[in-house]
Amino acid sequence: MAKRLPRDPKKEQAILEAAVVQFGKDGFNASTDKIAEQANVSKGSVFRYFDNKKELYVAAVKQAMATLVAVVDLSVWTDSDDLVTMIINATKYKTELSHQFPNEFALLTRVYAQDNLIPQKVRQQVFGMFTKWQAEVENTVVTRVVDKMAIRKDLDKGQVKKYLTLVLGTISAEVQKDLEEHPEMKRIEDMGALISTVKNYLKMAEFGIVESR
């Protein structure tokens, strides 16, 4: 029986990086020929490191998440003085990250959207990986934020965390959309109207929407 050739970490990494680019651009239908070409290896080498395309796709998703985990700075969320500043700064930071790592964001966006081009079992596997990672990050951020707040004694802290996760996620999505539509807003000083809207949302979350009697 012939001995299996030793793995070359540099080649394997090159294949993964190329796979992130191509899967992010073309989804699961991405050409393995293009992946091999970009990685500067033969197509046979691709399948020496990864048994099949499904395995390569899962590995590429893990690579994209690992890249972002290595660079993301959670202090952007947790060190803010108030929730409004946190939402604005964090959304700007996420937008900047998406520009720095467009291929990783493109691939993970497909995963989150559960792209129908991905075979069902693989789709479920990578979606589960992504949502677990996302939940861990959100829990870390929200826990640190809640720990800094003066929570009412009659409220359950766990429920407060879940509530804040939902509220902050919804507001952040709207802020991100606004920033994408108005790229000229680069400084906090340029965001008066946006900040006012966020403050109103958070005021409603904090004090309710029904007039007290």
PyMOL commands that set and color helices and strands:
alter all, ss='L'
color gray80, all
select helices_A, chain A and resi 9-29+32-39+43-49+53-71+75-78+83-100+102-112+120-147+157-181+188-190+192-207
alter helices_A, ss='H'
color red, helices_A
deselect
rebuild
show_as cartoon
